[in-house]
Amino acid sequence: MMEELHDVQLTEIKPLLTGQNGRNLQDFDCQEHDVETAHGVLHVTMRGVAKGNRPTILTYHDIGLNHKSCFNSLFNYEDMQEVTQHFSVLHVDAPGQQENAPIFPTGYQYPTMDELAEMLPSVLTQLQVKSVIGIGVGAGAYILTKLALNEPSLVEGLVLINIDPCAKGWMDWAASKLSGWTSNLVDIIMGHHFSTDELTENKEIIQTYRLHISQDIPQDNLAMFYNSYDGRIELQMERPVPGLNENTVTTLRCPALLVVGDTSPAVDAVVECNSRLNPTKTTLLKMADCGGLPQVVQPGKLAEAFKYFVQGMGYIPHVVLNHLSSQSGIRISARIFNPSSSSSSPPSISICFFAVILFPSSLFVCLCVCLHAVDQLITLIFFPLQ
């Protein structure tokens, strides 16, 4: 019953935009590398050092962005500091998309999406990264999924934001050609990131990202990355049938958290991706009051969800919620454990999530954790906030 609940909606009472323009914590303890691969040079930024046998957090951005414009709001957020103290972080910039990237010479052949995924194992090998937890957005989510399908032993978990597993259909192709005749590249990419309502209502963030897309990335380089994503092939994934083809079907073998804003242009694509994955290892998180860039607009909620995700993998012993969706600013800590287990090792948690529940007389936060160990345990914890 409860263990089958995998469609979670988080409501942000107060959008968490504060601090995203503050000091950039990602500039500290960083090393940049230009790594040679079979398909060209890849610019990457490593933050921190590998923590024992823990995986490295591997990020990959969407078209029109680089690792800073895509992920700084999330990784600069206070609650993410608890995560990054346990992990090293490796940010990947797609070829030609990094800050101050040189313009590609005439005749340069940009890698396909498959080739972009094939570049990553050699990067990980050269940087002595043994395994990763991936966070990808849009095109980056597609690339990291392809990596996990190609090299399942390298990927321990995936957070996939706005993923589209499908190739472009004929109707999509015709629409893109028509928009290409009537719009410039910046307009097309803005439509990829934001809904029509966002483009007209959220003027501050729209202006910020329009300027970034049009001025900070060489337009020829950007067009090549866009065309590569536009020409993607369908990800070959199929939902396994229990007791029939669980060990033979092609699908993700690692835990996956699919994330999309409830007004994002990518909602249908993310739901389609969810239908192709193992429901016992996959959670669909639809974030309320959020559009196409949840890691920018709602970094607090995504940070909390990610902390629970990695805790479910056994890598964080406890969760501290510094910023809940309430104007009271109360700090709540929760330690999660399996009282029926005699083992000192952390239990296998399929998904942890929380929701804000409004009652006529009071406000409660419900923290629901599904633990799968020797026996299945479902814990409901209610915290009154007034």
N, C-alpha and C positions, 0 to 999 in steps of 0.2 A: 504494500500500500504506500506508506510514506517513502520507502526506498525507491519507488518508481517516479517520484516527483522530481523532474529534472528541468522544468521550465520555471525560472525564478525571475521575479520582477522586483527591482529595487527602486524605491522612490526617494529622491533627494529633496528634503524639505527646503534646504537652502543650498543653491549651487555653490560648489567649492571652487572659486576662481582665485581666492586670495593667495598671494604669494607666488603665483606662477611667473611673475615678472621680477621676482627678487633675485638674490644671488644664485648663480648657477652652480649647484653642488657637483654637477657632472664634470666640471672642469678641474676638480681636485683629484689627485692620485690617478691620473689618466696617462696612458701611453698610446700613441697613434702608430699604426703600422700600415704599410702598403705591401700586400701579400700577393706574390705571383701564384697564379693558378693556371690550369690548362686552358681556361677561357678568358684570360686576361688578369689585370691587376684589380684587387679588391681593397678598398680603404676601410680599415676597421679601427675601433677605439676600445681598448681594454681598460676597465676601471677596477682597481683592486687586484688581488692575486687569488689564485685558486685556494679554496678552503678545504684542505684534506681531500676526501673523496667526494665532496659535494659537486654537483653539476654547476656549470656556469650558466648564468642567465644570458641568453642570446636574443637580441632584438633585431627586427628587420622592418623598415618603414614602408609606407605606401608611396604611390606615385605623387609627385609634386612636393614631396617632403624629403628631409634627410633625418638622420637619427636625432638631431637636436630639436628640430621643429616638431617632430613626431612624439618624442618621448621625454623631453625635459620636464614638462609639466607633471608627468607621473613620477619620474625618478627624483625630482626635487621636492616632492610632497613629503611632509614630515613622517607620515606612517610608513612610507617606503624605506625609510632609513633602517627600520628594524629588519627589513628583508635584506637590504644590501650589505648589512654587517655580517650576514651569514653566507653571502655568495659574492663571487666575482661577476662582473657584468661585461659582456662583449657586444658592442654596438656595431652593426654592419651598415655601411652606406652602399647602396647599389652603385655600379660603375658610373662615374661622372655626376653623381648627385650630392657629393659632400661639399662642405664649405670651401670656397675658392678652388673648385675643381677646374682643371684645364678643359678647354673645348676639344672634343674629339676631332682628329684630322679627317679630311675628306676621304670617303671610302671605308671608314671604320665600320666593322660589322658588330652591332651590339648583340650581346648574348641573348638567347631565348630564355623564357622562364625556366625551362628544364635545365639549361646550362647554368643559369644563376644559382639554382639549387645544387648543381653538381660542383660548383666552386667552393661550397662551404666545407665539405669534409677535409680538403687539403688545408684550408685556413685553420680549422680546429687542430689538425695534426701539427702544423707548424707552430701554433701557439700552445701546444701541449694541453689542449682541452679534451678531456676524455668523454664527457657527456654534457648535455645542455637541457635547460628548460627554456623553450622558445616563447617569445612574445612577438607576434607579427600583426601588422595592420594592413588590410587590403591586399595589395600585391605582395607585401612582405609575409602576410599570413599564408598566401598561396605557396610562396617559395619554401617556407618552413614546413608546411604540410608535405610538400614534395620531398623535402629532405627526410622527414620522418617515414615516408613510404619507401624511399630508397634505402635509407640507413636506419632501421628501427632501433638498433643497439645504441645509436648516438643520442637519441631523443628520449628523455625521461618524462616529459610533459609538455603540453602546448597550450598557450592562451592565444586564441585566434579571434581577432577583432575585425569585423566586417569582411569575413572571408566569403569569396564566391568560388565554388568548386567547378562551376560550369564554364565551358567555352562559350563564346558569343554565338547566339543563334542568328538565323537569317534576318529576323526582325530587328535584333539588336545591331547587327552589322549595317542594315539599311539606315537605322536611326542615327548611328554614329557617323555614317557618311553624310547624311543630311545635316547633322549638327556641325560636322567639319566644314561644310560649305557655308554655313551661316554664322559660325562662332569661331573664335580663335582658341588656341590650345588651353590658355588659362581658363576660359569660360567652361570648356569641356571638363577640365580637371576639377574646377570648383563644383560642377554638377555631380561629379563622382563622389566628392566628399560630403556635400551638404544637400539637404532637401530644399525644395522651393520655398517653404516657410522660413527655414533658417537663412536662406540667402536674402530674404527681405526683412527679417525681424532682428537677427543677431548681427547688427551692423559692425560692431567693434571687432569681433573675432573674424568676420568675413573680410573686412578691410585688411586686417593684419595678415591673414593667410593669402589673400589675393596679391598683396605686395610681395610677400615672401616667394610665392610661386612665380611671379613675373620678373622679379629682380635678383633673387639670391641664387637661382639655379640657372646655368646656361641653357637657353631655350632649345638649342639643337640637342643637347644631351638629354634634356627632359623629354623631348619628342621621341627620342630613341627608346627610353625606358617605357614611355606610354605605349608606343607601338609594340614593344615586346609583350607588355601585359595584355594589350588589346588582341594580340595574336595567340594567347594562351590556349592550350588544349584542355579538355575536361580532365579533372582529377579522377582517376579510376579507383573509386571507393564504393563499397557496398555494405549495407548493414548486415551483420552476421545473424544467422538464425540459430538460436540456442539448440544444442544437441545435434545440429546438422552440419554446419560448415564453419564453426567458430575458429578453427585452426587453419583453415585453408582460404577463406575469403580475403580479398584485398581490402584492408581498412586500416585505420590507425590502431596501433597496439598500445599506445601510451594514453594516460588520462588526458582529456582535453576539456578546456573551458572555452565555449564559444560566447563572444560578447558582441552585443549590438545595441545601439540606442533605439528607443521605440519610434523615433521619427527619422531614422537613418534611411538613406536610399538603399542600403544593403540588407534590410530586414528579410525580404523574401529569399535572398541568396543564402543568408546565414541559416534560416530555417531549413532550406533544402540541404545544406551541408549537414545539419544535425540529423536529418532523416537517413543519412548514409553512414552514420557512425554507430559504434557499439553503445547502446543506451546505458549500460552498466559502467562505462568509463567516460561518458560525455555529459556535460551540463550546459544547457543553454541559458545564458544570462541576458535578459532584455532589460536595459536600464531605462527607467522612466525619466521623463523630463530631459531627454538627452537625444542629440542628433548623431551626426556622422563621425564625430571625434570624441568618443567617451573618455579617452585617456587625457584629453585636454580640458574638456568641459566638466567632467566629473572625476578628477583624479583620486579624490578621497574614497569614493565608492569602489573604484577599480582597485586601488591599493588594498582595501580591506578584503575584497574578493580574492585577490591574488595571494594575500597572506594566508587565508584559509586554504587556498588551493595547494600551496607548497607545504603547509602544515599537514594536509591530508596525505602528502607524499612522505611524511615523517621527518622533514628537515627543519621545522621550527617547533620547539617544545611548547610554546605558549603563544597566545595572541593577545596583543594589547590594542584596544580600540581607542585611539587618541581623539578621533573626530567622528562622532556619530551624527546622524542626520537630525540634530535637534539644536535649537537655538540656546539650550541651557549650557552647552559646552561641557557636559559631564564626561569624565573619563571613566571607562569601564574596562576591567581586565577579566579575561576568562582563561582558565587552564582546562585543557581538554584531555581526557584520559579514558581508558577502558577499565572500569573497576573489576571486571570479571577476568582480566588477563593477568597471569602471574609473570609474564615476560616483561623485562625492562625495556624492550624495544618498543618504539611507537607503533600504535595500531595502524592498520590500513584504512584510511578515511576516504570514502568515495567522493564526498562533496560536503562542504560546510557553507552555510549561507545564513543571512539574517534578513529580516524584513521589519519594517516599521508598521505597527498595528495601532490604529486609532480607535479608542472606545469613547463613548459619550463622556465618561467621567475621568478618564486617565489615559496616559500614554505608556505603552509598553514596547520594549524591543524583544522580539523573539529570536533567539539564536538556536537554530536547528542543525544538529550534526548527525549524520548517518555514519556509524562506525561498522565496518565489516571485519570481524575477527573470528574467534571460535564460534561465537554466536552473534547474531545481528542485534545491535543495540541502537536505539534511537533516543536521543536525549533532547528534551525541550527545556530551555532555560528562559525564564521571563524576568526581565529587569525593569521594575517600575522606575520611571524617570520623574515622578513628582510625589 
